[in-house]
Amino acid sequence: MERQKLMDLLDRSLTAFHACSEIAKILEENSFTQLKEGVKWNLEANKGYYLVRNGSSLIAFKCGEGYSFNIVASHSDSPCFKLKTDFEMKVDNYRKFNVEKYGGGIFYSWLDRPLTVAGRLIVKRDGELRSVEFSSSHTFIIPSLAIHFNRTVNDGVKLNPQVDLSPIESILNDGKLDEEIKNFANGEVVDADLYLVCSQKPFTAGADDELISSPRIDNLTSAFSSVEGLIHGEEKAINVVFVADNEEVGSRTKQGAGSKFLYDTLLKISLSMGKTEEDLKDSLNSSFLISSDNAHAVHPNHPELSDPANRVLMGKGVVIKKHAGQNYTTDGFSSAIVKQIFDKAGVSHQDFFMRSDLPCGGTLGAISSSQLSIKSADIGLGQLAMHSAVETFAFSDFEEEVKGLTLFYSCSMTSDGYESVKIDF
């Protein structure tokens, strides 16, 4: 994927709903056919298919020659703010948005940034409820408090989400956003899932433009790299992309990694091939799941916060994430499998460990593995400012991940549990 195309995708993918729509467009441009849940599937070999749940999670797949599964899981959501139902508040001549936090963001980074409102509207048309994607044409802002009102602000500030993180809607008009929504909907708006998101345009950084800074790098870079790998893979196995919603709030939703969305899809693929659920469980023995979610690169101003020996550097390849407490699913065997594939593809890779005296975040990998008994590993891109309104990564690492996942989607495995694994390229 070209650099500018990736930046444009990050820019347009304002919410999980928009991200899934962008991925669906890419898939359809490459001859994938959309399927629906709740109906019988008639699948053809070597043809691409995809399905969407809740408008915010997506699974795409191609059936190859063998009966095992190569799966890459990532997530579509990012920390932001969600608008409450009665989203307008008035203070003097200000109209403000009433919002609540979604996920664990670095919320001071949202102050004085360009923001917009996006998500989905639930619209009643001709007696039917329909989901309609929406993004406002307006820009909004959360203003900082001037230093003259808080002389100790540079010593650290604690933001109250109800008080300090309310964006200005307008100083001139009442109900401006509400009016825009009604004009857009072409029907009765019954309810909505609307978010305040960062609308900062992606930009390159560094003397050689080697870095990209953008909202939603975590984790849309992983989602887009998995889709690229699926499209260009050679499908010796059944290749699957799983882009799940709600990872930032725990994944315990019908469209999250904690749901049975992935397992139910694999079962339905199996049944359409004349296999049984028992066959599916057996096939998972020779299957593999890669959880692709980004990792922390060494911070140039705080290198002491990274592990003293295992140093993740941007521009040095894909990160393989490890943790003794199994916050990541990688173990020695699954790491060796990934490294063998990446070495065959000529892909640079590096190991990530958190400092032993710092808590370690988790990913959707362990949650997905709780639904599937399958060998798995966690990988990602090394990045800076994770969960900031604008994050930073090296484009060359994205290219390396695409190359590695393309080969992953071009191989198949035979396995005797954890006694032996043979990879067929």
GIGITA-V521893 format. One record per backbone hydrogen bond with DSSP energy under -1.0 kcal/mol. NH is the residue of the N-H (numbers start at 1). CO is the residue of the C=O. Records with the same first field share a line. If there is no record, write none. Layout:
NH: CO / CO
This chain:
6: 2
7: 3
8: 4
9: 5
10: 6
11: 7
12: 8
13: 9
14: 12
19: 15
20: 16
21: 17
22: 18
23: 19
24: 20
25: 21
26: 22
27: 23
28: 24
29: 25
31: 28
32: 27
33: 48
35: 50
46: 63
47: 44
49: 61
50: 33
51: 59
53: 57
56: 53
57: 53
58: 243
59: 51
60: 241
61: 49
62: 239
66: 236
70: 238
71: 288
72: 240
73: 290
74: 242
76: 244
80: 102
81: 196
82: 100
83: 194
84: 98
87: 85
89: 96
91: 94
94: 91
95: 170
96: 89
97: 167
98: 87
100: 82
102: 80
105: 103
106: 387
107: 105
109: 106
110: 107
111: 108
112: 142
113: 110
115: 140
116: 197
118: 195
119: 134
120: 193
121: 132
122: 191
123: 130
124: 188
125: 128
128: 125
130: 123
132: 121
134: 119
136: 117
140: 115
149: 146
153: 150
155: 152
156: 153
164: 160
168: 141
169: 95
170: 95
179: 175
180: 176
181: 177
182: 178
183: 179
184: 180
185: 181
188: 124
190: 122
191: 122
193: 120
195: 118
196: 81
197: 116
199: 114
203: 213
205: 211
209: 206
211: 205
212: 393
213: 203
214: 391
220: 216
221: 217
223: 219
224: 220
225: 221
226: 222
227: 223
228: 224
229: 225
230: 226
231: 227
232: 228
233: 229
235: 409
238: 68
239: 62
240: 70
241: 60
242: 72
243: 58
244: 74
245: 255
250: 247
251: 246
253: 251
256: 253
258: 251
259: 256
264: 260
265: 261
266: 262
267: 263
268: 264
269: 265
270: 266
271: 267
272: 268
274: 271
275: 270
280: 276
281: 277
282: 278
283: 279
284: 280
285: 282
286: 283
287: 284
288: 69
289: 375
290: 71
291: 377
292: 73
293: 379
295: 381
297: 383
298: 312
305: 302
306: 303
311: 309
316: 313
318: 348
319: 380
320: 350
321: 378
322: 352
326: 323
335: 331
336: 332
337: 333
338: 334
339: 335
340: 336
341: 337
342: 338
343: 339
344: 340
345: 341
347: 342
350: 318
352: 320
358: 355
368: 364
369: 365
370: 366
371: 368
372: 368
374: 372
377: 289
379: 291
380: 319
383: 295
384: 392
388: 385
391: 214
392: 384
393: 212
395: 210
398: 394
399: 395
400: 396
401: 397
402: 398
403: 399
404: 400
405: 401
406: 402
407: 403
408: 404
409: 405
410: 407
411: 408
412: 424
414: 422
416: 420
419: 416
422: 414
424: 412
